[in-house]
Amino acid sequence: MNESSIVSTSNSFETLSDSENENETPTENTNHQNINNSNHNQMKVMVVNCRSLISDKKKVELQNLIETHKPDIILGTESHLDNTIASSEVFPDQFQNPYRKDRKLGEGGVFIAVDNNYITTEILTGSDCETAWCKINTQGRQPLYIGTFYRQPCSNIDKLEELEKSINCIMNTSQNLPNVILGGDFNLPHINWQTNTVNTNPQYGKALNEKLIEISNNNDMNQMVNEPTRGQNILDLLMTTNPGLVSNIEVHPGMSDHQVVIANIDMKAKTSKKKPRLVHLFKKGDMNGLKENIQENFTTRMNNMEENTVEENWTYFKKIILQATKEFIPQKTIGSKQHVPWISTHIKRLIRRRQRRYNAAKNITPRKNWNKYKQMRDLVKKTMNEAHDNYVRQILNQEDEENPKPSLGKSFGST
């Protein structure tokens, strides 16, 4: 594909909206940062049906999954978000700039969240379905195209046809077969992915089920999930044009009635480490000293201000403010590593213990092992919700103490 046919813009990471563009040429929005060729030999991807990310409890459940599996890439469906909800309200700091395609509040929606350190490019294909795409730059290999898709449970074949158009746009970015991974909730339980055939009397009709198999075959894509992800059905899929890239595919408890799919992608990504930055701790500063210092220096200058040019006065004022800030306001350096403040060492230990119990129950299967896992699962969920609520409460209490509400005195009409 010619470079001139791709539109590149600075990365604003706006929420994606349904495009009315009929043009099938992908549009790219690139995150340009200082590139660091990291030694990460693998990336971990998580496919998750969220069944809403609106409430605080669901946001905590997403963080629970992130802390448990430590994914680098999250392919999410049924986010239920709209443009009135900022990504910063939902996603943790590690995934500050997700690529979203929302439907409307409380319904549908998909997103791709990629670790901030990865160099990514948003791909807009203009298709009329719930799908999102991005490109991840890799070292020594062709780039990786990542997509997510959600299909509503219905018999309408139109959305699969739109998905096909979207995939074709990605395929046309290279003369060779590109490295593509597509994950999401396809809601087609009656496809046998071992044989690429449709079961007898399939839900939503034979034609619709065969359409997905046709899309997979025509684009040389292999479906990699072999374990049920909801009940006894494989609804959440992970498809790729390069099966050799995907390894260690596992299914684990999720945050809805769907399981999550976890897999490794055997590629080395180009990353961009953010440099540590210096921040001022104004709450711990000597504000009286700061004011007196600035006032003393400004008074002297103000008496002779007309003797200097505007530029000279501005340079002087700026110098005085910076010097006073450095002298009276303490500073600290913040590194690039992100963490969630309310997830304590104790919670991390509980999460690891819960995961060990899940692995034991899955491998051994006696009922008592599943009971132990469920008890630990409920304990982790309860502990994380309490920790989150306490953290928010402490912030609100601190703000109330620093900014007390003014007293209104006697109520209106009192005598």
C-alpha positions as CSV (number, residue, x, y, z in Angstrom):
1,M,0.0,0.0,0.0
2,N,1.4,3.4,-0.9
3,E,2.3,5.7,2.0
4,S,0.4,8.5,0.2
5,S,-2.9,6.7,0.6
6,I,-2.6,6.7,4.4
7,V,-3.6,9.7,6.4
8,S,-1.4,10.2,9.5
9,T,-2.3,12.6,12.3
10,S,-1.0,13.4,15.7
11,N,-2.3,11.0,18.3
12,S,-5.2,12.6,20.1
13,F,-6.7,9.2,21.2
14,E,-10.3,10.4,20.8
15,T,-13.1,8.0,21.3
16,L,-13.9,6.3,18.0
17,S,-17.3,7.0,16.6
18,D,-19.1,5.1,13.8
19,S,-17.6,6.3,10.6
20,E,-19.8,7.2,7.6
21,N,-16.8,7.0,5.3
22,E,-17.4,4.5,2.5
23,N,-13.8,4.5,1.5
24,E,-12.2,1.2,2.4
25,T,-8.7,2.6,2.7
26,P,-7.6,2.5,6.3
27,T,-6.9,5.8,8.1
28,E,-4.0,5.8,10.6
29,N,-3.6,7.9,13.7
30,T,-0.1,7.3,15.0
31,N,1.4,7.6,18.4
32,H,4.8,9.2,17.7
33,Q,7.2,8.8,20.6
34,N,10.9,8.2,21.3
35,I,11.3,4.6,20.3
36,N,13.2,2.2,22.5
37,N,13.9,-1.2,21.0
38,S,13.0,-3.2,24.1
39,N,13.9,-6.9,24.7
40,H,10.3,-7.9,25.3
41,N,10.2,-11.2,23.4
42,Q,6.4,-11.7,23.9
43,M,3.3,-9.8,24.3
44,K,0.3,-11.1,26.3
45,V,-3.2,-10.5,25.0
46,M,-6.5,-10.8,26.9
47,V,-9.9,-11.1,25.2
48,V,-12.6,-10.1,27.6
49,N,-16.4,-9.6,27.5
50,C,-16.9,-6.8,30.1
51,R,-20.7,-6.7,30.1
52,S,-20.4,-3.0,31.1
53,L,-17.6,-0.8,32.4
54,I,-19.8,1.9,33.8
55,S,-20.0,1.1,37.5
56,D,-17.1,1.3,39.9
57,K,-17.5,-2.4,40.7
58,K,-17.0,-3.4,37.1
59,K,-14.0,-1.1,36.8
60,V,-12.5,-2.9,39.9
61,E,-13.2,-6.2,38.2
62,L,-11.3,-5.2,35.1
63,Q,-8.4,-4.1,37.3
64,N,-8.6,-7.5,39.1
65,L,-8.2,-9.2,35.7
66,I,-5.3,-6.9,34.8
67,E,-3.5,-7.6,38.1
68,T,-4.1,-11.3,37.7
69,H,-3.0,-11.9,34.1
70,K,-0.8,-8.8,33.5
71,P,-1.8,-8.4,29.8
72,D,-0.1,-6.0,27.4
73,I,-3.1,-5.9,25.1
74,I,-6.7,-6.0,26.0
75,L,-9.4,-6.8,23.4
76,G,-12.7,-5.8,25.1
77,T,-16.3,-6.2,24.0
78,E,-19.6,-4.9,25.5
79,S,-18.0,-1.9,27.2
80,H,-21.4,-0.1,27.3
81,L,-19.6,3.3,27.1
82,D,-20.3,6.4,25.2
83,N,-18.6,9.7,24.6
84,T,-19.8,11.2,27.9
85,I,-17.5,8.8,29.7
86,A,-13.8,9.6,29.4
87,S,-11.3,6.7,29.1
88,S,-9.4,8.1,32.1
89,E,-12.6,7.3,34.2
90,V,-12.5,3.7,33.3
91,F,-9.0,2.4,32.4
92,P,-6.0,2.2,34.7
93,D,-2.9,4.4,34.1
94,Q,-1.1,1.5,32.3
95,F,-3.7,1.7,29.5
96,Q,-4.3,5.5,29.3
97,N,-5.2,5.7,25.6
98,P,-7.5,2.9,24.5
99,Y,-8.9,2.8,21.0
100,R,-12.7,2.7,21.4
101,K,-15.7,2.3,19.2
102,D,-18.8,3.0,21.3
103,R,-22.4,2.2,20.4
104,K,-24.4,4.0,23.1
105,L,-24.5,4.2,26.9
106,G,-25.5,0.8,28.3
107,E,-25.2,-1.1,25.0
108,G,-22.4,-2.9,23.0
109,G,-19.1,-1.1,22.3
110,V,-15.6,-2.4,21.8
111,F,-12.1,-1.3,22.6
112,I,-8.4,-2.1,22.3
113,A,-6.2,-1.1,25.2
114,V,-2.5,-1.4,24.7
115,D,0.3,-0.8,27.2
116,N,1.4,2.8,27.1
117,N,5.0,1.8,26.3
118,Y,4.1,0.3,23.0
119,I,4.2,2.3,19.8
120,T,0.7,1.9,18.3
121,T,-1.3,3.3,15.3
122,E,-5.0,3.5,15.2
123,I,-6.5,2.1,12.0
124,L,-9.9,3.4,10.8
125,T,-11.5,1.1,8.2
126,G,-14.8,2.9,7.9
127,S,-16.8,-0.3,8.3
128,D,-20.3,-0.2,9.8
129,C,-19.9,-2.8,12.6
130,E,-18.5,-2.9,16.1
131,T,-14.8,-3.3,15.4
132,A,-11.6,-1.5,16.2
133,W,-8.1,-1.9,14.8
134,C,-4.6,-0.8,15.6
135,K,-1.1,-1.5,14.4
136,I,1.8,-2.4,16.8
137,N,5.3,-1.7,15.6
138,T,7.6,-4.7,16.1
139,Q,11.3,-5.3,15.9
140,G,12.8,-7.1,12.8
141,R,9.4,-8.3,11.5
142,Q,6.3,-7.0,9.8
143,P,4.0,-5.0,12.1
144,L,1.2,-6.6,14.0
145,Y,-2.4,-5.7,13.3
146,I,-4.7,-6.2,16.2
147,G,-8.5,-6.1,16.0
148,T,-11.5,-6.6,18.2
149,F,-15.1,-7.4,17.2
150,Y,-18.5,-7.8,18.8
151,R,-21.5,-9.3,17.1
152,Q,-24.9,-8.9,18.6
153,P,-26.9,-12.1,19.1
154,C,-29.1,-11.9,16.0
155,S,-29.6,-13.5,12.6
156,N,-28.6,-10.4,10.6
157,I,-25.6,-11.2,8.4
158,D,-24.9,-7.6,7.6
159,K,-22.4,-7.1,10.5
160,L,-20.3,-10.0,9.4
161,E,-20.2,-8.6,5.8
162,E,-19.0,-5.3,7.3
163,L,-16.4,-7.2,9.3
164,E,-15.2,-8.8,6.1
165,K,-14.8,-5.3,4.5
166,S,-12.8,-4.2,7.6
167,I,-10.5,-7.3,7.4
168,N,-10.0,-6.7,3.7
169,C,-8.8,-3.2,4.4
170,I,-6.2,-4.6,6.8
171,M,-5.1,-7.2,4.3
172,N,-4.6,-4.5,1.7
173,T,-2.0,-2.8,3.7
174,S,0.7,-5.2,2.6
175,Q,1.5,-7.1,-0.6
176,N,2.3,-10.1,1.6
177,L,0.0,-11.7,4.1
178,P,0.1,-9.4,7.1
179,N,0.4,-10.5,10.8
180,V,-3.2,-10.1,12.0
181,I,-4.8,-11.1,15.3
182,L,-8.6,-10.6,15.7
183,G,-10.4,-11.3,19.0
184,G,-13.8,-10.7,20.4
185,D,-17.3,-12.1,21.1
186,F,-18.8,-13.5,17.9
187,N,-21.8,-15.1,19.5
188,L,-21.8,-18.1,17.1
189,P,-21.8,-21.2,19.3
190,H,-22.5,-23.9,16.7
191,I,-19.3,-23.8,14.6
192,N,-16.9,-26.7,15.0
193,W,-13.5,-25.0,14.8
194,Q,-11.6,-28.2,14.8
195,T,-13.2,-29.1,11.4
196,N,-14.3,-25.6,10.2
197,T,-17.9,-26.9,9.8
198,V,-21.3,-25.9,11.1
199,N,-23.2,-28.1,13.4
200,T,-26.7,-29.4,12.6
201,N,-29.5,-26.9,13.2
202,P,-27.2,-24.0,14.1
203,Q,-28.4,-21.0,16.1
204,Y,-28.9,-17.9,13.8
205,G,-29.0,-20.1,10.7
206,K,-26.5,-22.0,8.6
207,A,-25.8,-19.1,6.2
208,L,-24.6,-16.7,8.9
209,N,-22.4,-19.4,10.5
210,E,-20.9,-20.4,7.2
211,K,-20.2,-16.7,6.5
212,L,-17.7,-16.5,9.4
213,I,-16.0,-19.7,8.2
214,E,-15.8,-18.2,4.7
215,I,-14.2,-15.0,6.1
216,S,-11.7,-17.0,8.0
217,N,-10.8,-19.2,5.1
218,N,-10.6,-16.4,2.5
219,N,-8.2,-14.5,4.7
220,D,-6.0,-17.5,5.8
221,M,-7.1,-17.0,9.4
222,N,-7.0,-19.7,12.0
223,Q,-9.3,-19.8,15.1
224,M,-7.1,-20.6,18.1
225,V,-9.5,-21.0,21.1
226,N,-10.5,-24.7,21.8
227,E,-12.1,-24.4,25.2
228,P,-15.6,-23.1,26.0
229,T,-15.8,-19.5,27.0
230,R,-19.5,-19.4,28.0
231,G,-21.2,-22.5,29.3
232,Q,-20.3,-25.3,26.8
233,N,-19.9,-22.9,23.9
234,I,-16.9,-21.2,22.3
235,L,-18.2,-17.6,21.8
236,D,-15.1,-15.6,22.4
237,L,-12.6,-16.2,19.6
238,L,-8.9,-15.4,18.8
239,M,-8.2,-15.6,15.1
240,T,-4.8,-15.1,13.4
241,T,-3.1,-15.2,10.0
242,N,0.0,-16.6,11.6
243,P,-0.7,-19.4,14.1
244,G,3.0,-19.7,14.9
245,L,2.8,-16.3,16.7
246,V,0.2,-17.4,19.2
247,S,1.0,-19.7,22.1
248,N,-0.1,-20.7,25.6
249,I,-3.8,-20.1,24.9
250,E,-5.8,-20.4,28.1
251,V,-9.3,-19.8,29.3
252,H,-9.9,-18.2,32.8
253,P,-12.7,-16.8,34.8
254,G,-13.8,-13.4,33.6
255,M,-15.9,-10.4,34.7
256,S,-19.2,-11.5,33.2
257,D,-20.8,-14.8,32.3
258,H,-18.0,-15.2,29.7
259,Q,-14.5,-16.5,30.4
260,V,-11.5,-14.5,29.3
261,V,-9.0,-15.8,26.7
262,I,-5.3,-15.3,27.6
263,A,-2.6,-15.9,25.0
264,N,1.0,-15.1,24.3
265,I,2.1,-13.4,21.0
266,D,5.6,-14.4,20.2
267,M,6.8,-11.0,18.8
268,K,9.1,-8.4,20.1
269,A,7.5,-5.0,20.2
270,K,9.1,-1.6,19.8
271,T,8.4,0.4,23.0
272,S,8.8,3.9,24.2
273,K,9.8,4.4,27.8
274,K,8.7,7.6,29.4
275,K,11.5,9.5,31.1
276,P,11.2,10.2,34.8
277,R,9.8,13.6,35.5
278,L,10.1,16.1,38.3
279,V,6.9,17.2,40.1
280,H,6.3,19.8,42.8
281,L,4.6,18.8,46.1
282,F,2.6,22.1,46.6
283,K,0.7,20.6,49.6
284,K,3.9,20.3,51.5
285,G,5.4,23.6,50.4
286,D,6.1,26.8,52.5
287,M,3.5,28.9,50.9
288,N,4.1,31.9,53.2
289,G,7.8,31.9,52.4
290,L,7.0,31.6,48.7
291,K,4.7,34.6,48.8
292,E,7.1,36.7,50.8
293,N,10.0,35.9,48.5
294,I,8.0,36.7,45.3
295,Q,6.6,39.9,46.8
296,E,10.0,41.2,47.9
297,N,11.6,40.6,44.5
298,F,8.6,41.9,42.5
299,T,8.3,45.1,44.6
300,T,11.9,46.1,43.7
301,R,11.4,45.3,40.1
302,M,8.1,47.1,39.8
303,N,9.7,50.4,40.9
304,N,12.0,50.2,37.9
305,M,9.8,48.3,35.4
306,E,9.7,51.2,32.9
307,E,13.4,51.2,32.5
308,N,13.3,47.7,31.0
309,T,11.7,46.2,27.9
310,V,8.6,43.9,28.2
311,E,10.8,40.9,27.3
312,E,13.3,41.7,30.0
313,N,10.5,42.1,32.6
314,W,8.9,38.9,31.6
315,T,12.2,37.0,31.8
316,Y,12.9,38.5,35.2
317,F,9.4,37.6,36.6
318,K,9.7,34.0,35.2
319,K,13.2,33.6,36.8
320,I,12.0,34.8,40.2
321,I,9.0,32.5,40.3
322,L,11.0,29.4,39.3
323,Q,13.7,30.2,41.8
324,A,11.2,30.8,44.6
325,T,9.3,27.6,43.7
326,K,12.5,25.6,43.8
327,E,13.4,27.0,47.2
328,F,10.1,26.8,49.0
329,I,8.3,23.9,47.3
330,P,9.7,20.3,47.8
331,Q,10.0,18.1,44.7
332,K,10.2,14.5,43.8
333,T,10.9,12.4,40.7
334,I,8.2,10.2,39.3
335,G,9.2,7.2,37.3
336,S,7.5,5.7,34.3
337,K,6.2,2.6,36.1
338,Q,2.5,2.8,36.7
339,H,0.7,1.3,39.7
340,V,-2.7,1.3,41.2
341,P,-2.5,2.9,44.6
342,W,-5.3,0.9,46.3
343,I,-3.9,-2.5,45.3
344,S,-1.7,-3.4,48.3
345,T,0.8,-6.2,48.7
346,H,-1.9,-8.1,50.7
347,I,-4.3,-7.9,47.7
348,K,-1.6,-9.1,45.3
349,R,-0.9,-12.0,47.5
350,L,-4.6,-12.9,47.6
351,I,-4.8,-12.7,43.8
352,R,-1.9,-15.1,43.4
353,R,-3.4,-17.5,46.0
354,R,-6.8,-17.4,44.1
355,Q,-5.0,-18.2,40.8
356,R,-3.2,-21.2,42.4
357,R,-6.6,-22.5,43.6
358,Y,-8.1,-22.0,40.2
359,N,-5.3,-24.0,38.5
360,A,-5.6,-26.8,41.1
361,A,-9.4,-27.0,40.6
362,K,-9.1,-27.0,36.8
363,N,-6.5,-29.7,36.8
364,I,-7.7,-31.9,39.5
365,T,-11.5,-31.2,39.4
366,P,-12.8,-32.5,42.8
367,R,-15.7,-30.4,44.0
368,K,-13.9,-29.3,47.1
369,N,-11.2,-27.7,45.0
370,W,-13.8,-25.7,43.1
371,N,-15.4,-24.6,46.4
372,K,-12.0,-23.5,47.7
373,Y,-11.4,-21.5,44.5
374,K,-14.9,-19.8,44.7
375,Q,-14.3,-18.9,48.3
376,M,-11.0,-17.2,47.4
377,R,-12.5,-15.6,44.4
378,D,-15.2,-14.0,46.5
379,L,-12.7,-12.9,49.1
380,V,-10.5,-11.2,46.5
381,K,-13.5,-9.4,44.9
382,K,-14.7,-8.2,48.3
383,T,-11.3,-7.1,49.5
384,M,-10.6,-5.2,46.2
385,N,-14.0,-3.4,46.3
386,E,-13.4,-2.4,50.0
387,A,-9.9,-1.2,49.2
388,H,-11.1,0.9,46.2
389,D,-14.0,2.4,48.2
390,N,-11.7,3.3,51.1
391,Y,-9.2,4.9,48.8
392,V,-11.9,7.1,47.2
393,R,-13.3,8.0,50.6
394,Q,-9.9,9.1,51.9
395,I,-9.4,11.4,48.9
396,L,-12.9,12.9,49.4
397,N,-12.3,13.4,53.1
398,Q,-8.9,15.0,52.4
399,E,-10.5,17.4,49.9
400,D,-13.2,18.3,52.5
401,E,-10.6,19.1,55.1
402,E,-8.6,21.3,52.8
403,N,-11.6,23.0,51.3
404,P,-14.3,23.2,54.1
405,K,-17.7,24.4,53.0
406,P,-18.5,28.0,54.1
407,S,-21.0,28.3,56.9
408,L,-24.2,29.9,55.9
409,G,-25.1,30.9,59.4
410,K,-28.8,30.9,60.3
411,S,-31.1,29.4,57.8
412,F,-33.3,31.7,55.8
413,G,-36.4,32.8,57.6
414,S,-35.1,31.8,61.1
415,T,-35.6,34.2,64.0
